[in-house]
Each structure stands twice: as structure tokens, then as C-alpha cells.
């Protein structure tokens, strides 16, 4: 195993990589000082719920697009690959598109199974269920805001973690397995605000999406599955009430 601190084969400079990791590191502080998690203290029927919920969605969406711009700028400045090459958008014909969409469906189903199994096994151990319920959309505007957040997470998190960070870690360690483990660990730690027990399904989903990206050599199946999976609550809300 070799370590290349200069990231000669990376998609961005070491300074850009350090900047992005620094932003990920201070994410919990951003949530705290913006009051984004105050929504957990507002009951679903509270008159202040919508305002708190929208602030939560705005802060997280803004953070996601901030780290995207850091990664995107780093890739553009290094100019070893394009953002399209990072995503893997070169599909060859209708069959290739159908295969990618089929993989996205399978990944989504696997994510749903992980979520259901973790809820059944870990649910009795979670003592913040009522607070977590406050983070579920209760009105059309909340559902729309959460959908924007979910679709942003599907695109940005796959681009940043399975794309940018995965390649940067591979350039750093020279080992794909180790790069994947580090990338999944960073991805999982970014969801610590959801509670320690929920990190297990997040880790498993991160592993699933990493395998999908490496297998298909494209981020798009993972982006589709991730975005649809995160946005499912909003889709169900619109289907039931609109």
C-alpha cells in the first residue's frame, strides 16, 4: 500500500480536499448554530412547526450545495477529468439506459429493505422517535421543501462521496477497498445528527451505493435510488393529499 499525500492521481488538489473535509467536520456545528434541529422540539401540530421545518430543509440543502461547489471547483481546477466523467454519463444506447435504471430500482428496493429491517430491529431501542416524527412533513409546503432536500441529497451526496471522495481516497491510499471504507465512514459520520443507532442503516446504505457505483462505473443509478428513497415520504404525501 502506498500513500500519496500530494494526490497526483486525484481529481482535485490536496488543499481542495482538505477544505471539503473541513466543511464536513464542522457540519454538526452548523446545525447547532443555525438552529436547524430545533424542528425536533416542535410537535407536528405546533404553529411553529412549518417555520422550523423549512429552516431545517434550507440549512441542509444549502450545506449540500456548498460542498458540491467545493468539489466541483476542485475538479474543474485540477482538470484531470470532467464532472460528467466523474458521474459516468456516457451511456451506450437504450439497453444501457434500461440496465442502469433497473439497477437503480434494485438499489432502491435494497435500501427500503435495510430501512425496514433496521426499524424493526432497532426501533425499540430508539428513544427519540417522537422527536424524529417532527422531522416529517405535515403540509404541502413542507413536503415540497423536503422533496427539494431529498433530491439534492441524492445528487450531491453521490457526487461528493461516491464520486469525489472515493476517487480522492483511492489516489491517497492506492487501494480501492480502503478508499471505499474511508469514504463510507465519512458518509456515515455526516448523519450523526440522526442519532447513533441510525448510523448502522446509513452505513449499510452507504456500502450498497458504493458497490453500485463501482459495479456500474456510474453514479447515476445511485443518484436515482438515493434521491427517490429520500424523497419517498414527500411522494407519498403528495399522492395521499393532493
C-alpha positions in Angstrom: 0.0 0.0 0.0 1.3 3.5 -0.9 0.3 6.9 0.4 0.3 9.8 -1.9 -0.4 12.9 0.1 0.0 15.1 -3.0 -2.9 13.2 -4.7 -1.1 13.1 -8.0 -3.8 10.9 -9.4 -6.6 12.7 -7.6 -9.4 14.6 -9.2 -8.7 17.8 -7.1 -5.8 19.3 -5.1 -5.0 18.3 -1.5 -6.0 21.8 -0.4 -9.4 21.5 -2.0 -9.8 18.0 -0.4 -8.9 19.4 3.0 -11.4 22.3 2.5 -14.2 19.9 1.8 -13.3 17.6 4.7 -13.2 20.6 7.0 -16.7 21.6 6.0 -17.9 18.1 6.6 -16.2 18.2 10.0 -18.0 21.4 11.1 -21.4 20.2 9.9 -22.7 19.5 13.4 -21.7 23.0 14.5 -23.5 24.4 11.5 -26.7 22.5 12.5 -26.3 23.8 16.1 -25.6 27.5 15.4 -28.3 27.8 12.7 -30.9 26.1 15.0 -31.7 23.7 12.2 -32.5 20.8 14.5 -35.0 22.9 16.6 -37.7 21.3 14.5 -37.3 18.2 16.7 -38.6 20.2 19.6 -41.8 21.3 17.7 -44.7 18.9 17.7 -46.2 18.1 14.3 -49.3 20.3 15.2 -47.3 23.2 16.6 -47.9 26.5 14.9 -44.1 27.0 14.7 -43.5 23.6 13.1 -43.6 24.8 9.5 -41.1 27.6 10.1 -38.7 25.2 12.0 -39.1 22.5 9.3 -38.4 24.9 6.5 -35.3 26.2 8.3 -34.1 22.6 8.7 -34.6 21.9 5.0 -33.0 25.2 3.9 -29.9 24.7 6.1 -29.3 21.1 4.9 -30.0 22.0 1.3 -27.6 24.9 1.4 -24.9 22.9 3.0 -25.2 20.1 0.4 -24.8 22.6 -2.5 -21.9 24.3 -0.7 -19.9 21.0 -0.5 -20.9 20.3 -4.1 -19.5 23.6 -5.3 -16.3 22.9 -3.4 -15.9 19.5 -5.0 -16.9 20.8 -8.5 -14.5 23.7 -8.3 -11.7 21.4 -7.3 -12.4 19.1 -10.2 -12.5 21.9 -12.6 -9.3 23.5 -11.4 -7.4 20.2 -11.4 -8.8 19.4 -14.9 -7.9 15.8 -15.0 -11.4 14.7 -15.6 -14.7 16.5 -16.2 -17.7 16.4 -13.8 -19.5 14.3 -16.5 -16.8 11.7 -16.4 -16.9 11.6 -12.6 -20.6 10.9 -12.8 -20.3 8.4 -15.6 -22.9 9.8 -18.0 -21.7 8.1 -21.2 -24.4 5.5 -21.8 -24.5 3.5 -24.9 -27.9 3.1 -26.3 -31.3 2.2 -24.9 -30.2 -1.1 -23.4 -27.6 0.6 -21.3 -30.1 3.1 -20.0 -32.6 0.3 -19.2 -29.9 -1.6 -17.3 -28.9 1.5 -15.3 -32.5 2.2 -14.4 -33.0 -1.4 -13.5 -30.0 -1.3 -11.2 -31.4 1.9 -9.6 -34.7 0.1 -8.9 -32.9 -2.8 -7.3 -30.8 -0.4 -5.2 -33.9 1.4 -4.1 -35.6 -1.9 -3.1 -32.4 -2.9 -1.1 -32.4 0.5 0.6 -36.1 0.0 1.6 -35.3 -3.4 3.0 -32.4 -2.1 5.0 -34.7 0.7 6.3 -37.5 -1.7 7.2 -35.2 -4.2 8.9 -33.4 -1.5 10.9 -36.7 0.0 12.0 -37.9 -3.5 13.2 -34.7 -4.4 15.0 -33.6 -1.0 16.3 -36.9 0.7 16.8 -37.5 -0.5 20.4 -34.0 0.9 21.3 -34.7 4.4 19.9 -36.0 6.8 22.5 -36.2 9.8 20.2 -38.9 8.5 17.9 -41.4 11.3 18.8 -38.8 14.0 18.1 -37.9 12.3 14.9 -41.5 12.3 13.8 -41.4 16.1 14.0 -39.0 16.0 11.1 -41.7 14.5 8.8 -43.5 16.9 6.5 -47.1 17.8 7.6 -48.1 20.3 5.0 -47.7 20.7 1.2 -45.0 23.4 1.5 -43.1 21.2 4.0 -43.4 18.2 1.7 -42.1 20.3 -1.3 -39.2 21.6 0.8 -38.3 18.1 1.9 -38.5 16.9 -1.7 -36.0 19.5 -2.8 -33.7 18.5 0.1 -34.1 14.8 -0.8 -33.4 15.2 -4.5 -30.4 17.5 -3.6 -29.1 14.8 -1.3 -29.5 12.1 -3.9 -27.4 14.1 -6.4 -24.9 15.9 -4.2 -24.1 13.1 -1.8 -23.5 10.6 -4.6 -21.4 13.2 -6.5 -19.3 14.1 -3.4 -19.0 10.8 -1.6 -19.2 8.0 -4.2 -17.6 10.3 -6.8 -15.2 12.9 -5.4 -14.2 11.5 -2.0 -14.0 7.9 -3.4 -11.5 9.0 -6.1 -9.5 11.2 -3.7 -9.2 8.4 -1.2 -8.2 6.0 -3.9 -5.5 8.4 -5.0 -4.4 8.9 -1.4 -4.2 5.2 -0.3 -3.8 3.5 -3.7 -6.2 0.8 -2.6 -9.9 0.7 -3.7 -11.2 -1.3 -0.7 -9.6 1.0 1.8 -10.7 4.1 -0.1 -14.3 2.7 0.0 -14.2 2.0 3.7 -12.9 5.5 4.5 -15.5 7.1 2.2 -18.3 5.1 3.8 -17.1 6.1 7.2 -17.1 9.8 6.3 -20.5 9.5 4.7 -21.9 7.7 7.8 -20.4 10.2 10.3 -22.2 13.0 8.4 -25.5 11.6 9.5 -24.7 11.5 13.2 -27.4 14.2 13.8 -30.0 11.5 13.2 -28.8 9.6 16.3 -26.2 6.9 16.9 -28.5 3.9 16.3 -29.5 5.2 12.9 -25.9 5.2 11.8 -26.0 1.5 11.2 -28.6 1.6 8.4 -26.8 4.7 7.0 -23.6 2.7 6.9 -25.2 -0.2 5.1 -26.9 2.1 2.6 -23.5 3.8 2.0 -21.9 0.4 1.4 -24.8 -0.6 -1.0 -24.4 2.7 -3.0 -20.6 2.3 -3.1 -20.9 -1.2 -4.5 -23.5 0.0 -7.0 -21.2 2.9 -8.2 -18.1 0.7 -8.5 -20.0 -2.0 -10.3 -21.8 0.2 -12.9 -18.9 2.7 -13.1 -21.6 5.4 -12.9 -23.1 7.4 -10.1 -26.5 7.8 -11.8 -28.2 4.5 -10.6 -27.2 5.5 -7.0 -28.4 9.1 -7.6 -31.8 7.9 -8.7 -32.2 5.3 -5.9 -30.9 7.7 -3.3 -33.0 10.7 -4.4 -36.2 8.6 -4.7 -35.5 6.8 -1.5 -35.0 10.0 0.5 -37.9 11.7 -1.2 -40.4 8.8 -0.8 -42.1 10.4 2.2 -42.8 13.5 0.1 -44.0 11.5 -2.8 -46.4 9.5 -0.5 -47.7 12.8 1.0 -48.5 14.3 -2.5 -50.1 11.0 -3.5 -52.4 10.9 -0.5 -53.3 14.5 0.0 -53.1 16.2 -3.4 
